[in-house]
Amino acid sequence: MFLDGSTRGKMWWVFAHGDGDGVSSAALALAALNDARIFFSHPYGLYGDLKENVRIGDDVVIVDIALNEVHIEELVKIFSEISKKGELIYIDHHPEPLSIRVNEIPGTAIVHDTEVCAAELTFKFFEDKLPWDYNRVALYGAISDYAMDTPFVRESLKDWDMRLIYFEAGVLSQGLEGSRKMYDFKRHVVKHLSENRLPSALSELLIKALIESVSEEEMIQEIKKSFRVKGNVAYILDPPGSIARAATYVRAIAKKEVGIAGETRKDKIVMSLRTSSEKIDLNKILRDLSRKIPIQGGGHRRAAGARVPIAYFEQFIDLLNEKTSKSNRENTSD
């Protein structure tokens, strides 16, 4: 299935998402393991990345990466192969695939909870190998992922000045937004955090955060001039900045319940979606739509991502508007 390990020795891998929660999780795993190779992946690329890089006998930690419905059968097989000869630890907080329960996935340890961030789960899993003050690294991940309303976060914040923790989490989150595909730099950030050093003490990260904040303000002004609306959905294509942030801003600016920001990549549009409504489950809607049109998507109830061929984008917007309107009707009490 994948390369044999005859040409090099056994090693640990940490596969992580590249945002604030994923980077914080990877740093905690690296601190606990002492040595590991860090690889940044995503739901649509995880299977291929595992197949290409992991060798028989290697140990693997996967943090903050959802299991893609399209590759779920192949992922189950490769998880099984890895865990036969080595350790496989899967830690995540995204909703389960529709076709399998997470606790049915093969592995040495499967840690899954949709109510908290991946960094909190990672800290708790490796807690006996980490000094107590590494809880602030988990806090950076929680704040970056808007997952602050948990008993762990509330108790851990009591150990620190809240203003410092929020500042440092902001530096991390903004700095990473300004380093989207700079994977070597992100590995440097993981190593820095694994030593429990402040994000702001990494000068390049701090500068990137400042630049990103100025650029984000400029993006907001551009969204005000360029957004479009269809029913319950506001959207913008190719904003000059982070599509995750743009999805939030276009929703707020248009005063609609769903915001979408998309980036054109060859023949596809890669999107972030955000909603302010408790009645709308974006993850479920995207998975349902994948049965009607060729779309890959998923995530959380109120924050998700998707990829759709350009030719289907307008149909996708129409179907999404129908689905979200239906969700509102079904969840509105008399």
C-alpha positions in Angstrom: 0.0 0.0 0.0 2.8 2.4 0.8 6.6 2.4 0.9 8.4 -0.2 3.0 10.8 1.1 5.7 13.9 -0.6 4.6 15.8 2.5 3.7 15.4 4.4 6.9 14.5 3.8 10.6 11.2 4.1 12.3 9.9 7.6 12.9 7.0 9.6 14.3 4.8 11.7 12.0 2.4 14.5 13.0 -0.2 15.3 10.3 -2.0 18.6 11.2 -4.2 21.2 9.8 -2.4 24.5 9.2 -4.6 26.9 11.2 -4.2 28.1 14.8 -5.9 25.1 16.3 -4.0 22.6 14.1 -0.6 24.3 14.7 -1.2 24.4 18.4 -2.2 20.7 18.4 0.9 19.8 16.4 3.1 21.8 18.9 1.6 19.9 21.8 2.1 16.5 20.1 5.7 17.4 19.2 6.5 18.5 22.8 5.1 15.2 24.1 6.9 13.1 21.5 10.2 15.1 21.7 10.9 14.4 18.0 8.6 14.0 15.0 8.2 15.1 11.4 5.5 17.7 10.9 3.3 17.5 7.8 0.4 19.9 7.0 -2.6 18.3 5.4 -6.3 18.7 5.0 -9.4 16.5 4.6 -9.2 16.2 0.8 -5.4 15.5 0.8 -5.0 13.3 4.0 -5.2 10.0 2.2 -2.7 10.9 -0.5 -0.3 12.5 2.0 -0.4 9.4 4.3 0.1 7.1 1.3 3.0 9.1 -0.1 4.9 9.7 3.1 4.3 7.1 5.8 6.3 3.9 5.7 5.5 0.5 7.3 6.5 0.7 10.9 6.2 4.4 11.3 4.1 5.9 14.1 1.5 8.6 13.2 -0.5 11.3 15.0 -3.2 13.0 13.1 -4.7 16.2 14.7 -7.5 18.5 13.6 -8.1 16.9 10.2 -11.7 15.7 9.4 -12.2 12.4 7.6 -13.3 13.1 4.0 -16.4 11.2 3.0 -15.0 10.6 -0.6 -11.9 8.8 0.7 -13.3 7.2 3.8 -12.9 3.6 2.6 -9.3 4.2 1.6 -8.6 6.0 4.9 -9.9 3.1 6.9 -7.6 0.7 5.0 -4.5 2.9 5.4 -5.3 3.5 9.1 -5.5 -0.3 9.5 -2.2 -0.8 7.7 -0.3 1.8 9.8 -1.7 0.5 13.1 -0.6 -3.1 12.3 3.1 -2.2 12.5 3.1 1.1 14.4 1.0 3.5 16.5 -1.8 5.6 15.0 -3.3 8.3 17.1 -6.2 10.2 15.6 -7.4 13.4 17.5 -10.2 15.5 16.0 -13.3 17.5 16.7 -15.1 17.7 13.4 -18.4 15.9 12.8 -18.2 12.2 11.9 -18.5 11.0 8.4 -22.0 9.9 7.5 -20.9 6.3 6.6 -18.9 5.3 9.7 -18.6 6.1 13.3 -15.3 7.5 14.4 -14.9 4.9 17.2 -15.1 2.2 14.5 -11.9 3.5 12.8 -8.8 1.4 13.3 -6.0 2.9 15.4 -4.1 2.8 18.6 -6.1 5.7 20.1 -9.1 7.5 18.6 -10.0 10.7 20.4 -13.0 12.6 19.1 -15.3 15.3 20.6 -17.2 17.9 18.6 -17.7 20.1 21.6 -14.1 21.2 22.1 -11.1 22.2 19.9 -8.4 19.8 18.8 -5.7 21.5 20.8 -7.7 20.9 24.0 -8.1 17.2 23.1 -4.4 16.9 22.2 -3.3 18.5 25.5 -5.5 16.2 27.5 -4.3 13.1 25.6 -0.6 13.9 26.2 -1.1 15.7 29.6 1.0 13.2 31.5 4.0 14.0 29.2 3.6 17.8 29.4 4.3 20.4 32.1 1.1 22.1 33.3 2.0 25.5 31.7 1.6 24.0 28.2 -2.1 24.5 28.8 -1.6 28.0 27.4 -0.6 26.4 24.0 -4.0 24.6 24.1 -5.6 27.9 24.9 -4.1 29.5 21.8 -5.8 26.8 19.7 -9.1 27.1 21.5 -9.3 30.9 20.9 -8.1 30.5 17.3 -11.0 28.1 16.7 -13.7 30.0 18.7 -13.9 27.0 21.2 -13.6 28.9 24.5 -16.8 27.8 26.2 -15.5 24.6 27.8 -14.7 23.8 31.4 -11.1 23.2 30.5 -10.7 26.6 28.9 -12.4 28.4 31.7 -10.3 26.7 34.3 -7.0 27.1 32.4 -7.6 30.8 31.8 -7.5 31.2 35.6 -3.8 30.3 35.4 -2.9 33.3 33.2 -3.7 36.9 32.6 -6.5 36.6 30.1 -5.4 39.7 28.2 -2.0 38.1 27.5 -3.4 34.8 26.3 -5.9 36.5 23.9 -3.1 38.8 22.5 -0.8 35.8 21.9 -3.6 33.8 20.3 -4.4 36.7 18.1 -0.8 37.0 17.0 -0.7 33.3 16.2 -4.0 33.3 14.3 -3.3 36.4 12.3 0.3 35.4 11.6 -0.8 32.0 10.3 -3.4 33.7 8.1 -0.6 35.6 6.5 1.5 32.5 5.9 -1.1 30.2 4.3 1.1 28.0 2.1 4.5 28.7 3.8 4.8 25.2 5.2 8.4 25.4 6.3 7.6 28.6 8.2 4.6 26.9 9.8 6.9 24.0 10.9 9.1 26.6 12.5 6.1 28.0 14.4 5.2 24.5 15.6 8.8 24.0 16.9 8.7 27.4 18.6 5.4 26.7 20.3 6.5 23.2 21.2 9.1 24.9 23.4 6.3 26.8 25.1 7.6 30.1 23.8 5.3 33.0 23.1 4.0 33.5 19.6 4.9 37.2 19.8 8.5 36.2 20.6 8.8 35.0 17.0 9.4 38.3 15.3 8.5 37.0 11.8 5.1 35.7 13.0 4.4 39.0 14.8 5.2 41.1 11.7 3.0 38.8 9.5 0.2 39.3 12.1 0.5 43.1 11.9 0.5 43.0 8.1 -2.4 40.6 8.0 -4.5 42.9 10.3 -3.9 45.9 8.0 -4.8 43.8 4.9 -7.9 42.4 6.6 -9.2 45.9 7.1 -8.6 46.7 3.4 -10.4 43.5 2.5 -13.5 44.5 4.5 -13.7 47.7 2.5 -13.5 45.8 -0.7 -16.2 43.3 0.4 -18.5 46.3 1.0 -18.2 47.2 -2.7 -18.2 43.7 -4.3 -20.5 41.3 -2.4 -23.5 39.6 -4.0 -26.7 38.3 -2.5 -29.1 35.5 -3.4 -31.9 34.9 -1.0 -30.5 33.9 2.4 -26.9 33.8 1.1 -24.3 36.5 0.7 -21.1 35.7 -1.2 -18.0 37.1 -2.7 -15.4 35.6 -5.1 -11.7 36.0 -4.9 -11.5 38.5 -2.1 -8.1 40.1 -1.4 -7.3 38.1 1.7 -8.4 35.1 3.8 -11.6 33.4 2.5 -12.4 32.2 6.0 -12.4 35.8 7.4 -14.1 37.1 4.2 -17.0 34.6 4.7 -17.7 36.0 8.1 -17.5 39.6 6.9 -19.6 39.2 3.9 -22.4 37.7 6.0 -22.2 40.5 8.5 -22.0 43.3 5.9 -24.9 41.9 3.9 -26.9 41.0 7.1 -27.6 37.5 5.9 -27.5 34.3 7.8 -25.0 32.6 5.5 -21.8 34.1 4.1 -19.5 32.5 1.5 -16.1 33.5 0.2 -14.6 31.6 -2.7 -11.2 31.5 -4.4 -10.9 30.4 -8.0 -8.4 27.6 -8.5 -8.2 26.4 -12.1 -11.6 24.8 -12.7 -12.8 24.8 -9.1 -13.9 27.3 -6.5 -12.6 26.6 -3.0 -14.9 28.1 -0.4 -15.4 29.0 3.2 -18.9 29.2 4.6 -20.1 30.8 7.8 -23.5 31.1 9.5 -24.8 33.0 12.5 -27.9 30.8 12.8 -28.3 28.0 15.3 -31.0 26.6 13.0 -28.6 25.9 10.1 -26.1 23.0 10.1 -23.6 23.8 7.3 -21.8 20.5 7.7 -25.0 18.4 7.1 -26.2 20.6 4.3 -22.9 20.3 2.4 -22.8 16.5 2.8 -26.4 16.4 1.6 -25.6 18.5 -1.5 -22.7 16.3 -2.4 -25.3 13.7 -3.4 -26.8 16.1 -5.9 -23.9 17.9 -7.4 -20.1 17.2 -7.6 -19.1 19.0 -4.4 -16.8 18.1 -1.6 -17.5 19.8 1.6 -18.0 19.6 5.4 -16.8 21.0 8.7 -18.7 22.3 11.6 -22.3 23.4 12.0 -21.6 27.1 11.7 -18.2 27.0 9.9 -17.4 24.8 6.9 -15.5 24.5 3.7 -16.2 23.2 0.3 -14.9 22.7 -3.3 -17.2 22.9 -6.3 -16.5 23.0 -10.1 -16.9 26.5 -11.5 -19.7 25.3 -13.8 -21.8 24.2 -10.8 -21.2 27.3 -8.6 -24.4 29.1 -9.4 -26.4 25.9 -8.9 -24.6 25.4 -5.6 -25.7 28.8 -4.4 -29.3 28.1 -5.4 -29.4 24.8 -3.7 -27.7 26.2 -0.6 -30.3 28.9 -0.4 -33.1 26.4 -0.7 -31.5 24.2 2.0 -30.9 27.0 4.5 -34.4 28.4 4.0 -35.9 24.9 4.6 -33.7 24.5 7.8 -35.1 27.8 9.1 -38.7 26.8 8.4 -38.3 23.3 10.0 -36.6 24.7 13.1 -38.9 27.6 13.7 -41.4 26.9 16.5 -44.9 28.3 16.4 
